[in-house]
Amino acid sequence: MEGPGEYRDAWRGLAIRVPAGWRVRRSGMGLVLSDSAGRCALLLQPRPGISSAEELGTAVLAWLRRCDPQAELRYESEGPQEVHVCTALLRPAPGEEVRGRFCLQVHGQCGYVGGFLAPAATCDADGRVALEALRSLRPIPSVERCPWREALEHASSALVPRGWRVEGKINRENPLGMPAVGLQVWADDWTGVMAGVEARMYLEPGLVAGLLGGLVGGLVGQARFVDAARYAAEHLLPLLQTEEPDARIEQVGDRPDLIPAMIAREAASSLLRVEDALEAEPTAADVVFSFRSEGRTLRQCTRVMTMRTPSSMGRGLPLWVANVPYSYRAPVDRFSEWEPVLEGIAASFRVNPEWRQKEQARLMRQFGRVLPGVGEAPDMAQLLEKAERLVSRARPLATHERAFEPDPVHEAEPREDGLLWSPAALDGARWHAALESVP
């Protein structure tokens, strides 16, 4: 969403005024508001499992130091035991100085970070804009949801709104690989989510493709490698048009902020070096389609990721993979209202690690080989930090483009319903008063 106006989020149970020219990006269970240049950002982020402001400050400093290893965080004032105010100083690049001001609060077993980062030269003016937005933060009714788990094999789980129609699936059509696990959740015939773990593999055209085409059958397609935006235009749009002939692409939003996590997860799952995963040319985009269905105009957002298969994995074959982690859709006149909820459902989708290990063991017995990702779990925080550092050489990542939680896929939910934002943590006046007290 782009401002001005009030951003309402029924998944997180909050509303906040968005300054003119600023945009909202959902990050885990938190929010990032940033100006059009991406230089000033307001952060609102819960961190479950934290019981003290000191522990929360350590997490904030670790996040800042992924951008600048010499970043400083200084405590300026201490209120009650659960509230601290601190200032930040970091230099992401030579000659660039960024300052920030954060309030750290703890309620129950969850920590909350609220504050802003801005260039030192404009920090006072940008800070006033950010603090006015923060003062408007308030709670609103959230969608009631409940945990769902796939019934037959307990292969996956998600948080879904109570009363919505839910269907899980396990696709075993590919006998050589892991089953594809998916989920569909529908409020009605037009509003719903399709999420899953299913990648489409392609072999680039050429002599090798001609020789192998008959062997791989329908398991591997043949197509030139393209980035996520072109994949949506050349592959997903024609497929959608077979069902909805008037479908078109409304908007493509490149997501370079997702690339480090893609690289880290590929390195972890395939037991590769981060450098090798980066050479696979990962790309990511959020693509918005629109079309008419049964007399209603619908809007659909689809996350698309593409990357080449690292040479060490593809055994020299020109392979690449396209992945669509999720799509969600709603009538165009209610899309903004429903989008946080639909994206929240999609982001909550998880594959059961025990089920995954069981399937990996089955394939190992069947084919007598060790699959990537089997063994000791890697340190995702270290992999992500290294991936961010390498990616930033080509396109510097701002601090607010770096995920606050190093491995959000494994982020713990403190409550069964997934609600992290307590009413006390959504008192914008309290945040504003604490931060305004620091010069």
Secondary structure as the mmCIF struct_conf table of DSSP 4:
data_model
#
loop_
_struct_conf.conf_type_id
_struct_conf.id
_struct_conf.beg_label_comp_id
_struct_conf.beg_label_asym_id
_struct_conf.beg_label_seq_id
_struct_conf.end_label_comp_id
_struct_conf.end_label_asym_id
_struct_conf.end_label_seq_id
STRN STRN1 GLU A 2 GLU A 2
BEND BEND1 GLY A 3 PRO A 4
STRN STRN2 GLY A 5 ASP A 9
TURN_TY1_P TURN_TY1_P1 ALA A 10 GLY A 13
STRN STRN3 LEU A 14 VAL A 18
HELX_LH_PP_P HELX_LH_PP_P1 PRO A 19 PRO A 19
TURN_TY1_P TURN_TY1_P2 ALA A 20 GLY A 21
STRN STRN4 ARG A 23 SER A 27
TURN_TY1_P TURN_TY1_P3 GLY A 28 MET A 29
STRN STRN5 GLY A 30 SER A 34
TURN_TY1_P TURN_TY1_P4 SER A 36 ALA A 37
BEND BEND2 GLY A 38 CYS A 40
STRN STRN6 ALA A 41 PRO A 48
TURN_TY1_P TURN_TY1_P5 GLY A 49 GLY A 49
BEND BEND3 SER A 52 SER A 52
HELX_RH_AL_P HELX_RH_AL_P1 ALA A 53 ARG A 65
TURN_TY1_P TURN_TY1_P6 ARG A 66 CYS A 67
TURN_TY1_P TURN_TY1_P7 PRO A 69 GLN A 70
STRN STRN7 GLU A 72 GLU A 78
BEND BEND4 PRO A 80 PRO A 80
TURN_TY1_P TURN_TY1_P8 GLN A 81 GLU A 82
STRN STRN8 VAL A 83 ALA A 93
TURN_TY1_P TURN_TY1_P9 PRO A 94 GLY A 95
STRN STRN9 GLU A 96 HIS A 107
TURN_TY1_P TURN_TY1_P10 GLY A 108 GLN A 109
STRN STRN10 CYS A 110 PRO A 119
HELX_RH_3T_P HELX_RH_3T_P1 ALA A 120 THR A 122
HELX_RH_AL_P HELX_RH_AL_P2 CYS A 123 ARG A 135
TURN_TY1_P TURN_TY1_P11 SER A 136 SER A 136
STRN STRN11 ARG A 138 PRO A 139
HELX_LH_PP_P HELX_LH_PP_P2 PRO A 141 GLU A 144
STRN STRN12 ARG A 145 ARG A 149
TURN_TY1_P TURN_TY1_P12 ALA A 151 GLU A 153
STRN STRN13 SER A 156 PRO A 161
TURN_TY1_P TURN_TY1_P13 ARG A 162 GLY A 163
STRN STRN14 ARG A 165 ASN A 171
TURN_TY1_P TURN_TY1_P14 PRO A 175 LEU A 176
BEND BEND5 GLY A 177 GLY A 177
HELX_LH_PP_P HELX_LH_PP_P3 MET A 178 PRO A 179
STRN STRN15 ALA A 180 TRP A 186
BEND BEND6 ALA A 187 TRP A 190
STRN STRN16 GLY A 192 VAL A 197
STRN STRN17 ALA A 199 LEU A 203
BEND BEND7 PRO A 205 GLY A 206
HELX_RH_AL_P HELX_RH_AL_P3 LEU A 207 VAL A 216
HELX_RH_3T_P HELX_RH_3T_P2 GLY A 217 LEU A 219
STRN STRN18 VAL A 220 GLN A 222
HELX_RH_AL_P HELX_RH_AL_P4 ALA A 228 TYR A 231
HELX_RH_PI_P HELX_RH_PI_P1 ALA A 232 LEU A 236
HELX_RH_AL_P HELX_RH_AL_P5 LEU A 237 GLN A 241
TURN_TY1_P TURN_TY1_P15 THR A 242 GLU A 243
TURN_TY1_P TURN_TY1_P16 PRO A 245 ASP A 246
STRN STRN19 ARG A 248 ASP A 254
HELX_RH_3T_P HELX_RH_3T_P3 PRO A 256 LEU A 258
HELX_RH_AL_P HELX_RH_AL_P6 ILE A 259 SER A 270
TURN_TY1_P TURN_TY1_P17 LEU A 271 LEU A 271
HELX_RH_AL_P HELX_RH_AL_P7 VAL A 274 LEU A 278
TURN_TY1_P TURN_TY1_P18 GLU A 279 ALA A 280
STRN STRN20 THR A 283 SER A 293
TURN_TY1_P TURN_TY1_P19 GLU A 294 GLY A 295
STRN STRN21 ARG A 296 ARG A 308
HELX_LH_PP_P HELX_LH_PP_P4 THR A 309 PRO A 310
HELX_RH_AL_P HELX_RH_AL_P8 SER A 311 GLY A 314
TURN_TY1_P TURN_TY1_P20 ARG A 315 GLY A 316
STRN STRN22 LEU A 319 PRO A 331
HELX_RH_3T_P HELX_RH_3T_P4 VAL A 332 ARG A 334
HELX_RH_AL_P HELX_RH_AL_P9 PHE A 335 SER A 348
STRN STRN23 ARG A 350 VAL A 351
HELX_RH_AL_P HELX_RH_AL_P10 PRO A 353 PHE A 367
HELX_LH_PP_P HELX_LH_PP_P5 VAL A 370 LEU A 371
TURN_TY1_P TURN_TY1_P21 PRO A 372 GLY A 373
BEND BEND8 GLY A 375 GLU A 376
HELX_LH_PP_P HELX_LH_PP_P6 ALA A 377 PRO A 378
HELX_RH_AL_P HELX_RH_AL_P11 MET A 380 ALA A 394
BEND BEND9 ARG A 395 ARG A 395
HELX_LH_PP_P HELX_LH_PP_P7 PRO A 396 ALA A 398
HELX_RH_3T_P HELX_RH_3T_P5 THR A 399 GLU A 401
BEND BEND10 ARG A 402 ARG A 402
BEND BEND11 PHE A 404 PRO A 406
HELX_RH_3T_P HELX_RH_3T_P6 PRO A 408 HIS A 410
HELX_LH_PP_P HELX_LH_PP_P8 GLU A 411 GLU A 413
BEND BEND12 PRO A 414 ARG A 415
TURN_TY1_P TURN_TY1_P22 GLU A 416 ASP A 417
HELX_RH_3T_P HELX_RH_3T_P7 PRO A 423 LEU A 426
HELX_RH_AL_P HELX_RH_AL_P12 GLY A 428 GLU A 436
TURN_TY1_P TURN_TY1_P23 SER A 437 SER A 437
#
